[in-house]
Amino acid sequence: MIPDELAVLTRDVHIRLLNCSETGCLVETNVALAVSTVAALTLHFEGNHFTDDVLVAWCRDITDGGPRYHVGLRFVWTAGIPHNSLRMMAHELVAGASANAGDCLSGDC
């Protein structure tokens, strides 16, 4: 009889971040990812380490000479949001861009 224990299968996949928002990311990879796969996404950006749990929403082949895929990832709620989550970084970037746009509209740029 097999005991009822949780097992986790891990695989490192190198990605290139193309776009990120408060709800998810668009990434490029050379490996197809199955829709509904849940993963931990880790990003190193400007000397900081960000991580978040994501769900593969879709995966499209964009082959033009080699295996390449665009993958839509949605952030999933598995625990409270830590300050170093990818979605918090995206929120802060959007908030900063909005504040700067407001300054430019008032003629302060």
C-alpha positions in Angstrom: 0.0 0.0 0.0 1.3 3.5 -0.9 1.1 6.0 1.9 -0.9 9.2 1.3 1.9 11.7 1.1 2.3 14.9 -0.9 5.0 14.7 -3.6 6.3 17.5 -5.7 8.0 17.2 -9.1 10.4 20.0 -10.0 12.0 21.1 -13.2 14.0 24.2 -13.9 12.9 26.0 -17.0 14.7 29.1 -18.2 12.4 31.9 -19.3 12.5 35.4 -20.7 10.0 37.8 -19.1 8.2 39.7 -21.8 5.4 41.4 -19.8 4.1 41.5 -16.3 1.1 42.9 -14.5 -0.6 42.5 -11.2 -2.5 39.4 -12.4 0.1 37.5 -14.4 3.0 37.4 -16.8 3.8 36.7 -20.4 7.0 34.7 -20.7 9.0 33.1 -23.5 10.7 29.6 -23.2 12.1 26.9 -25.3 9.9 24.2 -23.6 6.2 23.8 -24.0 4.4 24.0 -20.7 1.1 22.1 -20.1 -2.0 24.2 -19.5 -3.1 24.1 -15.8 0.4 23.4 -14.6 1.1 25.1 -11.3 4.6 26.3 -10.8 6.8 28.6 -8.7 8.2 31.4 -10.8 11.4 33.1 -9.6 12.9 36.2 -11.1 16.1 38.1 -10.4 15.6 41.8 -11.3 18.0 44.7 -10.5 19.7 42.7 -7.7 16.4 41.6 -6.1 14.8 38.2 -5.9 11.1 37.8 -6.6 9.0 34.7 -6.5 5.4 33.8 -7.0 3.1 30.8 -7.6 1.6 30.8 -11.1 -0.8 28.8 -13.3 -0.1 28.1 -16.9 -3.2 29.7 -18.7 -2.0 29.0 -22.2 1.0 28.1 -24.3 1.6 28.9 -28.0 4.3 27.7 -30.3 6.1 30.7 -31.9 8.7 28.6 -33.7 10.8 30.5 -36.2 13.9 28.3 -36.5 14.0 26.6 -33.1 11.6 25.6 -30.3 10.1 28.7 -28.7 6.9 29.2 -26.9 5.0 32.2 -25.5 3.3 31.2 -22.2 0.6 33.1 -20.3 1.0 32.7 -16.6 -1.6 33.8 -14.0 -0.7 34.4 -10.4 -2.4 32.0 -8.0 -3.2 32.5 -4.3 -1.5 29.8 -2.3 -0.5 31.9 0.7 -0.3 35.5 1.9 1.5 37.8 -0.5 5.1 38.4 0.7 6.8 41.8 -0.1 9.2 40.1 -2.5 6.5 38.6 -4.7 6.4 39.2 -8.5 2.9 40.6 -8.3 3.9 43.2 -5.7 6.9 44.3 -7.9 4.4 44.7 -10.8 2.0 46.7 -8.6 4.8 49.0 -7.5 6.0 49.5 -11.1 2.4 50.3 -12.3 1.9 52.7 -9.3 5.2 54.5 -10.1 4.4 54.8 -13.8 0.9 56.2 -13.0 2.4 58.7 -10.6 4.9 59.8 -13.2 2.2 60.1 -15.9 0.2 62.3 -13.6 3.2 64.6 -13.2 3.6 64.8 -16.9 0.0 65.7 -17.5 0.3 68.6 -15.1 3.4 69.9 -17.0 6.0 68.8 -14.4 8.1 66.6 -16.7 
